Amino acid sequence: MIRRCKADDFDRILAIINDAAQAYRGIIPDDRWKEPYMPAGELADEIAAGIEFDGYEVEGAGLVGVMGIQPVEDVTLIRHAYVATDHRRSGIGSALLESLLARQDRPVLIGTWAAAEWAIAFYRRYGFETVPAPEKSRLLRRYWTVPERQIETSVVLADARWRARAAGEPDRK
């Protein structure tokens, strides 16, 4: 079952993120890895900055997957998409993404690590495409708050609505 996460889900969201982020160990640059991957204060700051999480709940296991959205200026960002290690490859990430995308009425962008080929392939299955490097850097600086080193080692994927807008096509709602 997908539901909007509440304040009392904070500890579980944090645990899911830090568990699932272990997949990035050795994939992303060592200088971008930290332990824990996301400290509690960082998650609190992200939520305070407007990220709202949806969660996927499994009977008997509770919350096992989370995915956030963050409206920023004229786009929506998909943020912090993670599924607990024991529940990967069971359709939870797909269900969360489909649910969040169905509610969006403006362009959607996703940032992820350039070396995380599985994540990039996942988003491509939903019609997202990577943007060229110069545009990627501009978008990361405009819509995200990340250090330069993360900009160097990340990609941005854009949905069809964003790509049409970038190409100067009229908005087709």
Residue pairs with C-beta under 8 A, 6 or more apart in sequence:
1 56
1 57
2 54
2 55
2 56
2 57
2 95
2 96
2 99
3 54
3 55
3 57
4 52
4 53
4 54
4 55
5 13
5 52
5 53
5 54
5 55
5 63
5 66
9 53
9 55
9 63
10 40
10 43
10 44
10 47
12 55
12 62
12 63
13 43
13 53
13 55
13 63
13 66
14 38
14 40
14 43
16 63
16 64
16 65
16 66
16 82
16 83
16 84
17 37
17 38
17 43
17 66
17 80
17 82
18 36
18 37
18 38
19 82
19 84
19 85
20 82
20 83
20 84
20 85
20 88
21 37
21 38
21 82
22 37
22 85
23 85
23 116
23 118
24 33
24 37
24 113
24 116
25 33
27 113
27 115
27 116
28 113
28 115
28 116
28 153
29 115
29 149
29 153
31 149
32 113
32 149
32 150
32 153
38 80
46 68
46 79
46 80
47 53
49 70
49 145
50 70
50 71
50 72
51 68
51 69
51 70
51 79
51 80
52 68
52 69
52 70
53 66
53 67
53 68
53 80
54 66
54 67
54 68
54 69
54 96
54 99
54 100
55 63
55 65
55 66
55 96
56 63
56 64
56 65
56 66
56 83
56 92
56 95
56 96
57 63
57 64
58 64
58 87
61 87
64 83
64 84
64 86
64 87
64 92
65 82
65 83
65 84
65 87
65 92
65 93
65 96
66 80
66 81
66 82
66 96
67 78
67 79
67 80
67 81
67 82
67 93
67 96
67 97
67 100
68 78
68 79
68 80
68 81
69 76
69 77
69 78
69 79
69 100
69 104
70 76
70 77
70 79
71 77
71 106
72 143
72 144
73 142
73 143
74 106
74 107
75 106
75 107
75 108
75 109
75 143
75 162
76 104
76 106
76 107
76 108
76 109
77 108
77 109
77 110
77 111
77 143
77 144
78 97
78 100
78 108
78 109
78 110
81 93
81 96
81 97
81 110
81 119
83 90
83 92
83 93
93 122
97 123
97 126
98 126
101 108
101 126
101 159
105 173
106 161
107 158
107 159
107 161
107 162
107 165
108 128
108 158
108 159
108 161
108 162
109 139
109 143
109 156
109 157
109 158
109 159
109 162
110 123
110 128
110 156
110 157
110 158
111 139
111 140
111 144
111 146
111 154
111 155
111 156
111 157
112 119
112 120
112 123
112 154
112 155
112 157
113 119
113 153
113 154
113 155
114 120
114 153
114 154
114 155
115 153
120 130
120 155
120 157
123 157
124 157
127 159
127 160
128 157
128 158
128 159
129 157
129 158
129 163
130 136
130 155
130 156
130 157
130 158
131 139
131 155
131 156
131 157
131 158
135 156
135 166
136 151
136 154
136 155
136 156
137 151
139 156
140 146
140 150
140 151
140 154
140 156
141 151
146 154
158 166
161 171
164 171
164 172
165 171
